[in-house]
Amino acid sequence: MSSSSDERVVAAAAGPTPGPRWRWAGRWRGGSWLTRLAALVLLATMVAAVVPSLFTSFDPELAIPVDRMLGFGVDGHLLGTDAIGRDVYARLVYGARLAWVVGLAVAAGSLVCGVTLGATAGYFGGALDSVVSRFIDGILAFPPILLGLVLAAILGPGTWTAVFALVVVYTPLTARVVRASVLTEKSAPYVMASRGLGHRGLRTLAREILPNTVGPVIVVGTLIASRAIIIEASLSFLGVGTQQPSPSWGLMAAEAQQQVLIAPSLLVLPVTVLAVLVLALNFVGDAMAEKLDPQSRTTRASSR
């Protein structure tokens, strides 16, 4: 029997299915205006991260002492300058690059490691599942900030130290989600049919099961990215994350503490931008979770 006929037999044995759960883009039109606004915020910050020169011509690391603590709009500085004469708006714009680099790097690293661990543990079970589950429980016992502080003491402070710490912390979260999805999917009719045709091990896992776990993985990826951005800013605020003179929203907030009474905007602006970005990520993540959940789609369809 040819491979194409095998696949038709698997599809027939599985019965009618709604298709891969990650095909949600065509149903995005039903999103609320708040979700669309959040998506626009994400798009704007992504563009700022990739091409910051479109938004500002100032060097975010250039300090001009004679221009220190300028007000809004003075000498072309849209949001003024900080205590050593750097343009605040430029540092906010370039800070978006760092935020996205950290968020995407942590999300990608934890997804790669977490999917590998969770999928193999959930599919093969047995002693491997027990070992991976205990590893997950052990890592989840460490608070992200505490682990970041420990690794900074060992490896030295820096952005990539924070990224490494967050990948270690959030890999178990992804592994737990993927493991639960694989445990659910591996008893589905289409998987049983694939096994009946002699497809075993990694072939069934890669071709039949993992495509149907993409939805939960994407959702947890947005959650990890938003959390990673917050934790990196917190570590930078504590002095063990991004170091001077790199523009970081957490570092900007830490530097503004001494001027908070005379120039509160230096503290309010980076904190507000950070909160808006994380809130937008959470809104988009919630919308994706709703679109990717077959049960929620069924409930909405039955209520019409």
Rosetta silent file (secondary structure, phi, psi, omega in degrees, C-alpha in Angstrom):
SEQUENCE: MSSSSDERVVAAAAGPTPGPRWRWAGRWRGGSWLTRLAALVLLATMVAAVVPSLFTSFDPELAIPVDRMLGFGVDGHLLGTDAIGRDVYARLVYGARLAWVVGLAVAAGSLVCGVTLGATAGYFGGALDSVVSRFIDGILAFPPILLGLVLAAILGPGTWTAVFALVVVYTPLTARVVRASVLTEKSAPYVMASRGLGHRGLRTLAREILPNTVGPVIVVGTLIASRAIIIEASLSFLGVGTQQPSPSWGLMAAEAQQQVLIAPSLLVLPVTVLAVLVLALNFVGDAMAEKLDPQSRTTRASSR
SCORE:     score description
SCORE:     0.000 S_00000001
   1 L     0.000  134.464 -177.473    0.000    0.000    0.000 S_00000001
   2 L   -73.924  164.361 -179.656    1.391    3.441   -0.950 S_00000001
   3 H   -65.687  -35.165  179.530    2.035    6.189    1.583 S_00000001
   4 H   -66.268  -39.700  177.953   -0.735    8.347    0.091 S_00000001
   5 H   -69.048  -33.572  174.873   -3.294    5.553    0.456 S_00000001
   6 H   -59.656  -44.056 -179.025   -2.056    5.004    4.032 S_00000001
   7 H   -65.446  -35.406  177.479   -2.757    8.625    4.833 S_00000001
   8 H   -67.314  -36.243  177.792   -6.273    8.340    3.353 S_00000001
   9 H   -65.638  -42.340  178.235   -6.940    5.307    5.542 S_00000001
  10 H   -60.925  -43.548 -179.414   -5.755    7.208    8.611 S_00000001
  11 H   -65.074  -39.865  179.807   -8.011   10.140    7.729 S_00000001
  12 H   -67.494  -39.297  179.261  -11.006    7.872    7.169 S_00000001
  13 H   -67.938  -31.872 -178.847  -10.463    6.046   10.461 S_00000001
  14 H   -75.140  -21.479 -178.655  -10.186    9.316   12.344 S_00000001
  15 L    82.089  178.328 -178.804  -13.493   10.539   11.008 S_00000001
  16 L   -65.938  133.430  179.627  -14.349   14.136   10.127 S_00000001
  17 L  -127.423  157.126 -178.862  -12.137   16.648   11.876 S_00000001
  18 L   -75.352    1.256 -177.748  -12.176   20.441   11.959 S_00000001
  19 L    92.161  171.095 -179.522   -8.694   20.553   10.445 S_00000001
  20 L   -55.007  135.936 -173.441   -5.456   21.612   12.111 S_00000001
  21 L   -70.805  -13.000 -177.807   -6.222   23.780   15.090 S_00000001
  22 L   -85.687   -1.152  178.280   -3.623   26.339   14.111 S_00000001
  23 L   -86.311   74.475 -174.311   -5.636   27.475   11.085 S_00000001
  24 L  -109.373   -9.819 -170.758   -7.216   30.346   12.939 S_00000001
  25 H   -62.419  -35.105 -178.559   -6.246   33.320   10.788 S_00000001
  26 H   -69.715  -15.723 -179.024   -9.392   33.198    8.690 S_00000001
  27 H  -101.873    8.332 -175.051  -11.551   33.498   11.774 S_00000001
  28 H   -70.882  -15.710 -174.995   -9.717   36.517   13.217 S_00000001
  29 H   -62.726  -20.604 -178.036  -12.317   38.954   11.857 S_00000001
  30 H   -81.235    0.951 -177.520  -14.519   38.327   14.875 S_00000001
  31 L   -65.465  153.334 -179.462  -12.018   39.883   17.272 S_00000001
  32 L   -75.630  166.435  178.772  -13.054   42.836   19.399 S_00000001
  33 H   -64.146  -29.215  179.349  -11.818   46.374   18.811 S_00000001
  34 H   -67.886  -38.418  177.287   -9.688   46.015   21.929 S_00000001
  35 H   -66.952  -39.859  178.005   -7.921   43.014   20.442 S_00000001
  36 H   -64.912  -40.030  177.252   -7.351   44.886   17.187 S_00000001
  37 H   -63.126  -41.727  178.145   -5.937   47.840   19.107 S_00000001
  38 H   -62.503  -40.030  178.245   -3.617   45.487   21.006 S_00000001
  39 H   -63.758  -37.906  177.704   -2.474   43.969   17.717 S_00000001
  40 H   -65.862  -38.581  176.892   -1.704   47.464   16.384 S_00000001
  41 H   -61.862  -44.589  178.660    0.339   48.211   19.522 S_00000001
  42 H   -62.322  -42.539  179.887    2.342   45.020   18.998 S_00000001
  43 H   -62.997  -42.918 -179.459    2.883   45.869   15.343 S_00000001
  44 H   -63.908  -42.545  179.771    4.051   49.394   16.174 S_00000001
  45 H   -69.389  -32.578  176.252    6.528   48.179   18.802 S_00000001
  46 H   -65.456  -43.029  177.875    7.814   45.508   16.413 S_00000001
  47 H   -63.185  -41.622  177.515    8.453   48.128   13.737 S_00000001
  48 H   -62.618  -35.208  179.528   10.191   50.300   16.338 S_00000001
  49 H   -70.437  -37.474 -177.071   12.315   47.317   17.336 S_00000001
  50 H   -81.880  -44.565 -177.086   13.334   46.518   13.765 S_00000001
  51 L  -129.385   72.061 -177.971   13.687   50.046   12.365 S_00000001
  52 H   -65.069  -22.936 -179.055   13.945   52.481   15.302 S_00000001
  53 H   -65.896  -16.696  175.515   15.408   55.176   13.045 S_00000001
  54 H   -69.508  -23.104 -174.120   11.912   55.644   11.559 S_00000001
  55 L  -102.774  -26.822 -177.482   10.742   57.015   14.907 S_00000001
  56 L  -153.701  149.385  177.532   13.729   59.027   16.146 S_00000001
  57 L  -104.539   -1.468 -178.678   17.031   60.417   14.904 S_00000001
  58 L   -84.035  148.200  174.883   18.648   60.670   18.343 S_00000001
  59 L   -82.060  120.861 -176.275   21.265   58.236   19.620 S_00000001
  60 L   -68.569  -16.705 -178.339   19.812   56.571   22.745 S_00000001
  61 L  -103.507   -2.461 -177.915   23.254   56.131   24.290 S_00000001
  62 L   -82.348  117.419  179.035   24.612   59.606   23.564 S_00000001
  63 L  -102.180  127.088  177.451   24.858   61.673   26.760 S_00000001
  64 L  -121.482   97.306 -173.763   25.123   65.461   26.508 S_00000001
  65 H   -54.040  -33.093 -178.589   25.582   66.857   30.042 S_00000001
  66 H   -71.068  -15.403  179.449   24.627   70.414   29.030 S_00000001
  67 H  -103.154   18.166 -176.353   21.213   69.079   27.871 S_00000001
  68 L   -67.818  141.547  173.486   20.397   67.219   31.088 S_00000001
  69 L    58.983   39.454  174.726   16.839   67.251   32.444 S_00000001
  70 L   -75.236  151.868  179.418   15.279   69.154   29.547 S_00000001
  71 L   -81.155  178.322 -179.497   11.488   69.365   29.429 S_00000001
  72 L   -60.194  129.226  174.052    9.113   67.986   26.831 S_00000001
  73 L    79.961   -3.609 -178.223    9.807   69.330   23.337 S_00000001
  74 H   -75.134  129.493  178.044   12.855   71.408   24.284 S_00000001
  75 H    54.643   34.266  176.993   15.541   71.470   21.559 S_00000001
  76 H    82.724    0.647  178.262   13.718   68.766   19.617 S_00000001
  77 L   -86.150  102.888 -171.426   13.619   66.267   22.484 S_00000001
  78 L   -55.610  -45.093 -179.236   10.011   65.087   22.308 S_00000001
  79 L  -112.577   20.613  178.086    9.916   63.665   25.860 S_00000001
  80 L    81.902 -166.065 -179.913   12.842   65.599   27.241 S_00000001
  81 E  -129.438  164.907 -178.594   16.166   64.229   28.465 S_00000001
  82 L   -93.361 -164.047 -172.262   17.335   62.271   31.491 S_00000001
  83 L   -68.751  -17.155  178.784   19.818   63.097   34.242 S_00000001
  84 L  -118.785   15.802  172.287   22.867   62.805   31.967 S_00000001
  85 L    88.692   18.997  176.903   21.383   64.355   28.835 S_00000001
  86 L   -90.644  145.803 -178.745   20.155   61.342   26.852 S_00000001
  87 E   -70.039  121.749 -176.118   16.965   61.611   24.810 S_00000001
  88 H   -67.983  -43.270 -179.307   14.167   59.848   26.701 S_00000001
  89 H   -61.539  -41.874  178.884   12.011   59.179   23.632 S_00000001
  90 H   -63.013  -39.840  179.516   14.938   57.574   21.789 S_00000001
  91 H   -68.242  -33.419  175.586   15.657   55.323   24.759 S_00000001
  92 H   -66.956  -43.629 -179.227   12.001   54.272   24.882 S_00000001
  93 H   -64.966  -48.694 -179.222   11.988   53.452   21.164 S_00000001
  94 H   -71.259  -22.554  174.857   15.239   51.499   21.253 S_00000001
  95 H   -65.699  -26.131  176.659   14.082   49.816   24.460 S_00000001
  96 H   -63.137  -35.363  177.927   11.364   48.123   22.387 S_00000001
  97 H   -61.715  -47.137  179.880   14.108   46.284   20.489 S_00000001
  98 H   -63.216  -41.696 -179.425   15.567   44.885   23.687 S_00000001
  99 H   -61.130  -44.580 -179.269   12.124   43.932   24.995 S_00000001
 100 H   -71.271  -36.840  177.020   11.246   42.018   21.832 S_00000001
 101 H   -60.546  -46.052  179.873   14.663   40.350   21.595 S_00000001
 102 H   -65.759  -48.311 -178.005   14.306   39.105   25.166 S_00000001
 103 H   -60.366  -46.972 -178.267   10.656   38.082   24.782 S_00000001
 104 H   -71.127  -37.584  179.362   11.153   36.224   21.508 S_00000001
 105 H   -65.343  -43.356  179.098   14.449   34.617   22.574 S_00000001
 106 H   -67.528  -43.258  179.590   12.981   33.311   25.817 S_00000001
 107 H   -62.474  -46.026 -179.064    9.792   32.143   24.107 S_00000001
 108 H   -64.483  -45.803 -179.164   11.702   30.381   21.298 S_00000001
 109 H   -63.849  -44.481 -178.924   14.215   28.744   23.637 S_00000001
 110 H   -70.932  -31.555  178.299   11.624   27.535   26.125 S_00000001
 111 H   -70.179  -43.723  179.551    9.316   26.291   23.347 S_00000001
 112 H   -60.937  -49.868 -178.957   12.053   24.275   21.641 S_00000001
 113 H   -68.936  -41.660 -176.880   13.195   22.673   24.902 S_00000001
 114 H   -68.549  -40.805  178.175    9.701   22.356   26.356 S_00000001
 115 H   -64.176  -41.240  179.399    8.135   20.779   23.274 S_00000001
 116 H   -61.776  -49.439 -178.860   10.969   18.255   23.072 S_00000001
 117 H   -67.040  -49.382 -175.884   10.684   17.263   26.734 S_00000001
 118 H   -65.456  -40.440 -178.165    6.892   17.353   26.972 S_00000001
 119 H   -67.983  -45.511 -179.737    6.231   15.510   23.714 S_00000001
 120 H   -67.387  -39.358  179.257    8.664   12.660   24.381 S_00000001
 121 H   -66.937  -44.115 -178.303    7.522   12.284   28.004 S_00000001
 122 H   -69.748  -33.601 -175.726    3.818   12.329   27.140 S_00000001
 123 H   -82.671  -44.771 -176.183    4.107    9.967   24.184 S_00000001
 124 H   -86.735  -28.047  175.365    6.526    7.348   25.475 S_00000001
 125 L    63.273 -154.822  176.123    5.505    7.504   29.154 S_00000001
 126 H    65.906 -144.023 -177.616    7.008    5.129   31.661 S_00000001
 127 H   -64.192  -35.820  178.968   10.240    5.981   33.441 S_00000001
 128 H   -61.026  -42.979  178.658   10.989    8.800   30.986 S_00000001
 129 H   -63.159  -40.836  179.737    7.708   10.484   31.872 S_00000001
 130 H   -64.260  -44.061 -179.353    8.430   10.158   35.594 S_00000001
 131 H   -64.669  -46.062 -179.278   11.922   11.650   35.271 S_00000001
 132 H   -64.769  -39.874  179.744   10.743   14.572   33.119 S_00000001
 133 H   -63.639  -41.494  177.908    7.785   15.251   35.424 S_00000001
 134 H   -66.812  -36.811  176.945   10.048   15.402   38.483 S_00000001
 135 H   -62.855  -43.461  178.836   12.424   17.711   36.580 S_00000001
 136 H   -60.662  -46.802 -179.645    9.507   19.989   35.705 S_00000001
 137 H   -62.441  -38.089 -179.296    8.323   20.113   39.319 S_00000001
 138 H   -66.752  -43.957 -178.962   11.839   20.876   40.532 S_00000001
 139 H   -69.020  -37.990 -179.402   12.450   23.776   38.148 S_00000001
 140 H   -65.976  -13.211  178.164    9.013   25.281   38.771 S_00000001
 141 L   -75.420  -15.075 -178.717    9.948   25.560   42.447 S_00000001
 142 L   -92.662  122.280  172.430   12.427   28.348   41.587 S_00000001
 143 L   -64.144  140.145 -176.846   10.999   31.882   41.256 S_00000001
 144 H   -56.589  -43.553 -177.821   12.234   33.462   37.986 S_00000001
 145 H   -66.522  -40.567  179.697   13.734   36.530   39.633 S_00000001
 146 H   -63.258  -43.383  178.227   15.527   34.468   42.272 S_00000001
 147 H   -64.540  -37.763  176.676   17.026   32.177   39.634 S_00000001
 148 H   -62.780  -39.747  178.030   18.080   35.223   37.627 S_00000001
 149 H   -65.825  -39.709  179.371   19.841   36.667   40.649 S_00000001
 150 H   -65.307  -46.048 -179.096   21.640   33.374   41.289 S_00000001
 151 H   -67.624  -33.569  176.887   22.784   33.017   37.684 S_00000001
 152 H   -65.063  -35.658  177.104   23.877   36.661   37.597 S_00000001
 153 H   -68.022  -30.802 -178.298   26.070   35.986   40.617 S_00000001
 154 H   -85.843  -47.942 -173.030   27.588   32.968   38.830 S_00000001
 155 H   -97.418  -14.572 -175.427   27.760   34.155   35.208 S_00000001
 156 L    97.588  147.165 -178.828   27.783   37.897   35.704 S_00000001
 157 L   -67.754  151.103  178.976   24.978   40.403   35.071 S_00000001
 158 L   162.122  165.527 -178.399   23.762   40.953   31.539 S_00000001
 159 H   -62.950  -44.868 -174.900   20.873   40.608   29.127 S_00000001
 160 H   -75.094  -22.561  170.558   21.777   37.078   27.996 S_00000001
 161 H   -64.536  -42.936  177.563   22.188   35.912   31.575 S_00000001
 162 H   -64.290  -41.200  179.054   18.580   36.973   32.126 S_00000001
 163 H   -61.924  -45.861 -179.990   17.507   35.236   28.902 S_00000001
 164 H   -61.015  -43.754  179.567   19.231   31.992   29.923 S_00000001
 165 H   -62.193  -40.894 -177.730   17.635   32.087   33.379 S_00000001
 166 H   -72.376  -34.057  175.081   14.175   32.678   31.922 S_00000001
 167 H   -62.300  -42.975  178.546   14.546   29.868   29.370 S_00000001
 168 H   -62.281  -40.659 -176.348   15.399   27.507   32.228 S_00000001
 169 H   -71.690  -41.227 -171.945   12.418   28.725   34.258 S_00000001
 170 H   -94.503   -7.241  172.488    9.783   28.656   31.499 S_00000001
 171 H   -59.161  -44.148  178.161   10.817   25.444   29.728 S_00000001
 172 H   -61.226  -32.890  178.201    8.889   23.350   32.306 S_00000001
 173 H   -62.432  -46.981  176.971    5.746   25.435   31.704 S_00000001
 174 H   -63.869  -42.818 -179.372    5.835   24.614   27.989 S_00000001
 175 H   -60.513  -39.352 -179.705    6.735   20.991   28.696 S_00000001
 176 H   -67.003  -41.496  179.169    3.745   20.590   31.008 S_00000001
 177 H   -65.242  -46.024 -178.503    1.316   22.050   28.454 S_00000001
 178 H   -66.780  -40.549  178.929    2.695   19.928   25.599 S_00000001
 179 H   -59.120  -44.875  179.169    2.762   16.784   27.734 S_00000001
 180 H   -63.634  -40.132  178.835   -0.922   17.234   28.622 S_00000001
 181 H   -65.947  -41.715 -179.823   -1.838   17.817   24.964 S_00000001
 182 H   -66.243  -40.254  178.300    0.115   14.760   23.804 S_00000001
 183 H   -61.219  -35.503  178.042   -1.506   12.568   26.466 S_00000001
 184 H   -72.669  -44.075 -173.586   -4.912   13.673   25.169 S_00000001
 185 H   -74.980  -30.177 -172.201   -4.095   13.300   21.483 S_00000001
 186 L   -70.683  -12.668  175.001   -2.297    9.953   21.568 S_00000001
 187 L  -100.031    6.768  179.802   -5.542    8.120   22.395 S_00000001
 188 L   -71.030  155.139 -178.056   -7.450    9.781   19.526 S_00000001
 189 H   -58.081  -39.424 -177.017   -8.849    7.539   16.737 S_00000001
 190 H   -66.761  -30.374  176.876   -6.546    8.907   14.049 S_00000001
 191 H   -71.528  -41.562  176.855   -3.480    8.033   16.161 S_00000001
 192 H   -61.030  -40.014  178.548   -4.803    4.508   16.733 S_00000001
 193 H   -65.567  -39.399  178.482   -5.357    4.154   12.993 S_00000001
 194 H   -63.539  -40.876  177.632   -1.818    5.339   12.273 S_00000001
 195 H   -66.087  -35.803  178.776   -0.437    2.765   14.690 S_00000001
 196 H   -63.656  -25.425  177.699   -2.576    0.108   13.065 S_00000001
 197 L   -86.422    2.994  177.353   -0.850    0.855    9.786 S_00000001
 198 L    94.523    5.430  178.349    2.513    0.210   11.383 S_00000001
 199 L   -82.319  117.878 -174.971    3.531    3.829   11.999 S_00000001
 200 L  -125.476  168.255  169.233    5.326    3.862   15.334 S_00000001
 201 H    57.453 -132.294 -172.158    7.439    6.044   17.552 S_00000001
 202 H   -66.362  -26.350  179.243    8.671    9.386   16.344 S_00000001
 203 H   -63.689  -48.591  178.874    6.851    9.167   12.992 S_00000001
 204 H   -65.748  -40.808 -179.926    3.437    9.109   14.634 S_00000001
 205 H   -62.281  -46.201 -175.057    4.480   11.718   17.183 S_00000001
 206 H   -75.684  -39.000 -172.223    5.858   14.138   14.576 S_00000001
 207 H   -93.745  -26.718 -173.895    3.289   13.682   11.801 S_00000001
 208 H  -109.435  -39.606 -171.372    0.061   12.959   13.647 S_00000001
 209 H   -94.027  -51.128 -174.141    0.219   14.335   17.196 S_00000001
 210 H   -59.075  -37.388  177.298    2.455   17.412   17.263 S_00000001
 211 H   -57.864  -28.591  179.910    0.522   19.334   14.555 S_00000001
 212 H   -88.282    4.673  173.320   -2.522   19.229   16.835 S_00000001
 213 H  -107.950    2.959 -177.662   -0.574   20.695   19.755 S_00000001
 214 H   -63.366  -38.995 -179.544    0.493   23.814   17.857 S_00000001
 215 H   -55.772  -59.551  177.168   -2.478   25.809   19.155 S_00000001
 216 H   -58.219  -33.767 -179.899   -1.675   25.467   22.869 S_00000001
 217 H   -66.442  -41.654  178.462    2.023   25.970   22.137 S_00000001
 218 H   -63.103  -42.585 -179.532    1.383   29.301   20.380 S_00000001
 219 H   -63.252  -47.192 -179.503   -0.792   30.493   23.255 S_00000001
 220 H   -67.643  -27.506  176.602    1.751   29.552   25.918 S_00000001
 221 H   -64.618  -41.335  177.062    4.449   31.190   23.786 S_00000001
 222 H   -65.821  -36.979  177.556    2.691   34.575   23.974 S_00000001
 223 H   -64.079  -44.465  179.866    2.319   34.132   27.720 S_00000001
 224 H   -64.159  -41.660 -179.281    6.019   33.346   28.140 S_00000001
 225 H   -60.789  -44.347 -179.580    7.049   36.317   25.982 S_00000001
 226 H   -66.057  -41.475  178.502    5.013   38.756   28.078 S_00000001
 227 H   -66.719  -38.137 -179.102    6.317   37.339   31.337 S_00000001
 228 H   -64.072  -39.794  178.967    9.886   37.345   30.067 S_00000001
 229 H   -62.325  -41.453  179.638    9.680   41.040   29.172 S_00000001
 230 H   -66.623  -46.237 -176.775    8.462   41.851   32.691 S_00000001
 231 H   -66.033  -39.499  178.243   11.080   39.701   34.431 S_00000001
 232 H   -62.939  -41.705  177.475   13.931   41.093   32.324 S_00000001
 233 H   -63.078  -37.990  178.503   12.832   44.631   33.170 S_00000001
 234 H   -65.781  -42.359  178.641   12.685   43.643   36.838 S_00000001
 235 H   -66.249  -37.906  176.573   16.190   42.166   36.732 S_00000001
 236 H   -65.810  -38.195  177.562   17.491   45.278   34.972 S_00000001
 237 H   -61.658  -35.861  179.749   15.811   47.406   37.630 S_00000001
 238 H   -81.929   -8.224  176.178   17.661   45.390   40.281 S_00000001
 239 L    94.638    7.297 -178.713   20.957   45.837   38.438 S_00000001
 240 L  -114.727    5.456  177.760   21.553   42.237   37.301 S_00000001
 241 L  -102.158 -128.474  178.203   19.965   42.421   33.857 S_00000001
 242 L   -62.277  138.220 -176.989   20.836   44.780   31.024 S_00000001
 243 L  -108.038  163.686  176.603   23.698   47.105   31.915 S_00000001
 244 L   -59.626  147.976    1.011   24.554   50.677   31.001 S_00000001
 245 L   -97.160   15.499 -176.548   24.480   52.290   28.501 S_00000001
 246 L   -60.376  139.539  179.060   22.030   49.961   26.696 S_00000001
 247 L   -76.275  117.886  176.838   18.444   51.275   26.611 S_00000001
 248 L  -137.760  135.698 -178.587   16.212   49.124   28.803 S_00000001
 249 H   -62.885  -38.527  177.220   12.869   50.146   30.264 S_00000001
 250 H   -66.169  -39.587  177.918   13.703   48.520   33.581 S_00000001
 251 H   -67.137  -37.894  176.317   17.076   50.259   33.656 S_00000001
 252 H   -62.143  -40.917  178.129   15.414   53.583   32.840 S_00000001
 253 H   -65.239  -38.680  179.222   13.040   53.126   35.777 S_00000001
 254 H   -65.719  -41.252 -179.309   15.947   52.331   38.091 S_00000001
 255 H   -67.829  -27.360 -175.234   17.865   55.424   36.972 S_00000001
 256 H   -80.393   -6.811 -176.026   14.797   57.635   37.466 S_00000001
 257 H   -59.733  -38.854 -176.396   14.449   56.868   41.175 S_00000001
 258 H   -73.767  -20.991 -179.598   16.713   59.723   42.222 S_00000001
 259 H  -108.692   13.655 -171.399   14.811   62.259   40.082 S_00000001
 260 L   -64.141  -29.464 -178.685   11.295   60.987   40.714 S_00000001
 261 L   -79.733  -30.157 -178.802   10.265   64.032   42.763 S_00000001
 262 L   -97.950  -23.310  178.733   11.534   66.627   40.282 S_00000001
 263 L  -144.583   73.835 -177.017   10.841   64.714   37.029 S_00000001
 264 L   -62.278  -21.077 -179.440    8.295   61.935   37.649 S_00000001
 265 H   -63.257  -28.123  179.665    7.899   61.387   33.905 S_00000001
 266 H   -63.076  -27.438  176.858   11.315   59.705   33.820 S_00000001
 267 H   -93.290  -39.906 -175.133    9.820   56.897   35.918 S_00000001
 268 H   -67.627  -41.134 -174.272    6.236   56.967   34.636 S_00000001
 269 H   -62.734  -53.519 -179.557    7.081   56.756   30.913 S_00000001
 270 H   -64.821  -35.937  178.937    9.122   53.493   30.820 S_00000001
 271 H   -65.986  -40.659  179.705    6.784   51.790   33.284 S_00000001
 272 H   -66.122  -44.300  179.174    3.746   52.823   31.221 S_00000001
 273 H   -61.942  -42.770  177.954    5.282   51.656   27.932 S_00000001
 274 H   -60.900  -45.286 -178.796    6.220   48.340   29.524 S_00000001
 275 H   -64.477  -40.397 -179.375    2.710   47.880   30.922 S_00000001
 276 H   -64.919  -43.426  179.829    1.056   48.726   27.589 S_00000001
 277 H   -63.584  -45.752 -179.151    3.213   46.240   25.660 S_00000001
 278 H   -66.265  -39.462  178.215    2.614   43.420   28.146 S_00000001
 279 H   -63.871  -40.853  177.791   -1.116   44.189   28.271 S_00000001
 280 H   -63.420  -42.103  177.151   -1.296   44.108   24.472 S_00000001
 281 H   -60.894  -40.594 -179.893    0.506   40.749   24.416 S_00000001
 282 H   -67.047  -40.138  177.903   -1.938   39.378   26.969 S_00000001
 283 H   -62.735  -46.556  179.846   -4.967   40.601   24.994 S_00000001
 284 H   -65.666  -39.045  177.735   -3.674   39.047   21.774 S_00000001
 285 H   -63.010  -42.150  177.529   -2.769   35.847   23.624 S_00000001
 286 H   -63.432  -40.579  178.695   -6.270   35.590   25.117 S_00000001
 287 H   -65.131  -40.456  177.418   -7.825   36.156   21.691 S_00000001
 288 H   -65.219  -39.174  178.482   -5.624   33.470   20.167 S_00000001
 289 H   -61.322  -40.157  179.585   -6.530   31.062   22.961 S_00000001
 290 H   -68.141  -41.975 -179.289  -10.217   31.625   22.231 S_00000001
 291 H   -68.887  -32.262 -176.013   -9.797   31.212   18.491 S_00000001
 292 H   -87.308   -9.091 -178.359   -7.664   28.092   18.850 S_00000001
 293 L   -88.601  112.341 -178.739   -9.956   26.364   21.355 S_00000001
 294 H   -60.281  -35.289 -178.796  -12.384   24.073   19.478 S_00000001
 295 H   -65.782  -41.317  178.900  -14.798   23.991   22.436 S_00000001
 296 H   -67.062  -35.023  177.502  -15.097   27.778   22.574 S_00000001
 297 H   -66.290  -39.496  179.006  -15.692   27.864   18.804 S_00000001
 298 H   -64.957  -40.938 -179.900  -18.440   25.257   19.158 S_00000001
 299 H   -64.008  -42.363  179.143  -20.051   27.230   21.967 S_00000001
 300 H   -65.672  -38.791 -178.976  -20.017   30.445   19.925 S_00000001
 301 H   -66.709  -38.908 -178.637  -21.456   28.673   16.879 S_00000001
 302 H   -72.369  -22.832 -178.335  -24.306   27.104   18.885 S_00000001
 303 H   -84.169   -9.506 -179.100  -25.207   30.451   20.460 S_00000001
 304 L   -80.375    0.000    0.000  -25.767   32.133   17.078 S_00000001
